[in-house]
Amino acid sequence: MIPTHRRASASRGRSNAPSAEEAADILLVYDWECPACDAYCRRVSVQPSAGRLRLVNAREASDVLSEITKAGLDIDEGMVVKIAGQIHYGSDAIHVLALHSSRADLFNSLSHYLFRSKWLSRVLYPGLRACRRFLLKILRKTRINNLGNEGNDRF
């Protein structure tokens, strides 16, 4: 089955009120420059009844990134899933995504079985985050630094 998602570009100049179409969307906000994050997020798919998965680049300004920043969440430390108006961060984001997973192929089935447990998601996520930091350090990528912390531009 083909993943039911699409990439979403920044929503500059739009109102903060979601359209009816966007209200049914599941927004997955992550760093598109991280090869591991990008590979995972492009492969994950959700059940059609859950809505449409929209991938949002955390390196571009958007309404949802502003909302994440306003909530004090550091996007460099965890992905975000916004579903039904609620923001889920880090291990909670991967857990919620797994609960809505399509399980249509081996990748999505494994993701579902690994991360459907909130406890296991909390145990595994820090290791995944550490691997991400190491990978981005090797690739010499800059941090997104959505919170604007001084001296926080490198991994």
C-alpha positions as semicolon CSV with decimal commas, in nm:
position;residue;x (nm);y (nm);z (nm)
1;M;0,000;0,000;0,000
2;I;0,124;0,349;-0,079
3;P;0,170;0,574;0,226
4;T;-0,116;0,820;0,262
5;H;0,082;1,136;0,323
6;R;0,203;1,440;0,146
7;R;0,468;1,696;0,215
8;A;0,341;2,030;0,333
9;S;0,525;2,351;0,272
10;A;0,523;2,649;0,504
11;S;0,191;2,823;0,545
12;R;0,302;3,185;0,538
13;G;0,031;3,446;0,535
14;R;-0,247;3,208;0,636
15;S;-0,476;3,242;0,932
16;N;-0,422;3,015;1,232
17;A;-0,769;2,863;1,202
18;P;-0,744;2,526;1,028
19;S;-0,961;2,455;0,730
20;A;-1,200;2,159;0,744
21;E;-0,950;1,967;0,531
22;E;-0,661;2,046;0,766
23;A;-0,867;1,951;1,073
24;A;-0,872;1,590;0,946
25;D;-0,497;1,598;0,881
26;I;-0,232;1,447;1,102
27;L;0,067;1,683;1,095
28;L;0,409;1,524;1,139
29;V;0,669;1,794;1,204
30;Y;1,033;1,688;1,178
31;D;1,373;1,787;1,038
32;W;1,376;1,708;0,666
33;E;1,758;1,742;0,665
34;C;1,799;1,443;0,896
35;P;1,834;1,137;0,670
36;A;1,713;0,895;0,940
37;C;1,410;1,107;1,034
38;D;1,324;1,164;0,670
39;A;1,345;0,793;0,586
40;Y;1,121;0,700;0,878
41;C;0,864;0,975;0,816
42;R;0,840;0,905;0,442
43;R;0,776;0,534;0,507
44;V;0,523;0,564;0,787
45;S;0,159;0,552;0,682
46;V;-0,164;0,589;0,875
47;Q;-0,499;0,419;0,849
48;P;-0,730;0,605;0,610
49;S;-0,988;0,639;0,888
50;A;-0,732;0,832;1,097
51;G;-0,697;1,110;0,840
52;R;-0,429;1,217;0,599
53;L;-0,067;1,235;0,711
54;R;0,101;1,564;0,619
55;L;0,478;1,597;0,654
56;V;0,592;1,941;0,771
57;N;0,950;2,065;0,743
58;A;1,059;2,195;1,082
59;R;1,323;2,410;0,909
60;E;1,056;2,626;0,744
61;A;0,831;2,877;0,916
62;S;0,474;2,752;0,958
63;D;0,176;2,799;1,185
64;V;0,234;2,463;1,350
65;L;0,604;2,539;1,415
66;S;0,500;2,867;1,577
67;E;0,259;2,672;1,795
68;I;0,535;2,425;1,889
69;T;0,770;2,710;1,979
70;K;0,501;2,889;2,180
71;A;0,452;2,565;2,377
72;G;0,827;2,570;2,459
73;L;0,904;2,246;2,275
74;D;1,254;2,211;2,128
75;I;1,206;2,058;1,781
76;D;1,575;1,957;1,780
77;E;1,499;1,719;2,067
78;G;1,188;1,552;1,930
79;M;0,943;1,522;1,644
80;V;0,588;1,649;1,680
81;V;0,258;1,496;1,577
82;K;-0,046;1,721;1,582
83;I;-0,373;1,535;1,563
84;A;-0,723;1,656;1,647
85;G;-0,579;1,985;1,772
86;Q;-0,346;1,815;2,022
87;I;0,033;1,832;2,007
88;H;0,231;1,517;2,088
89;Y;0,608;1,550;2,132
90;G;0,903;1,309;2,121
91;S;0,821;0,960;2,247
92;D;0,452;1,051;2,274
93;A;0,454;1,156;1,907
94;I;0,600;0,827;1,786
95;H;0,358;0,639;2,014
96;V;0,050;0,823;1,878
97;L;0,173;0,772;1,523
98;A;0,210;0,398;1,587
99;L;-0,145;0,378;1,721
100;H;-0,273;0,524;1,393
101;S;-0,033;0,319;1,176
102;S;-0,174;0,140;0,874
103;R;0,026;-0,179;0,936
104;A;0,006;-0,224;0,557
105;D;0,364;-0,344;0,520
106;L;0,648;-0,486;0,728
107;F;0,792;-0,143;0,814
108;N;0,462;-0,006;0,943
109;S;0,379;-0,330;1,124
110;L;0,715;-0,328;1,305
111;S;0,676;0,040;1,389
112;H;0,329;-0,029;1,527
113;Y;0,439;-0,322;1,742
114;L;0,746;-0,140;1,876
115;F;0,590;0,195;1,955
116;R;0,228;0,107;2,042
117;S;0,351;0,065;2,399
118;K;0,391;0,405;2,566
119;W;0,649;0,255;2,800
120;L;0,859;0,104;2,520
121;S;0,835;0,429;2,321
122;R;0,975;0,618;2,620
123;V;1,256;0,365;2,658
124;L;1,357;0,355;2,289
125;Y;1,309;0,720;2,188
126;P;1,613;0,865;2,374
127;G;1,839;0,618;2,191
128;L;1,690;0,716;1,856
129;R;1,736;1,084;1,946
130;A;2,102;1,024;2,041
131;C;2,165;0,847;1,709
132;R;2,004;1,143;1,529
133;R;2,228;1,393;1,711
134;F;2,538;1,187;1,627
135;L;2,437;1,157;1,260
136;L;2,369;1,530;1,225
137;K;2,696;1,613;1,399
138;I;2,886;1,395;1,147
139;L;2,695;1,560;0,861
140;R;2,775;1,905;1,008
141;K;2,411;2,012;1,011
142;T;2,297;2,308;1,213
143;R;2,028;2,289;1,476
144;I;1,686;2,430;1,396
145;N;1,693;2,613;1,732
146;N;1,326;2,711;1,718
147;L;1,346;2,833;2,078
148;G;1,622;3,081;1,985
149;N;1,866;2,969;2,253
150;E;2,194;3,154;2,221
151;G;2,494;2,936;2,130
152;N;2,269;2,645;2,035
153;D;2,336;2,634;1,662
154;R;2,545;2,314;1,631
155;F;2,498;1,953;1,729
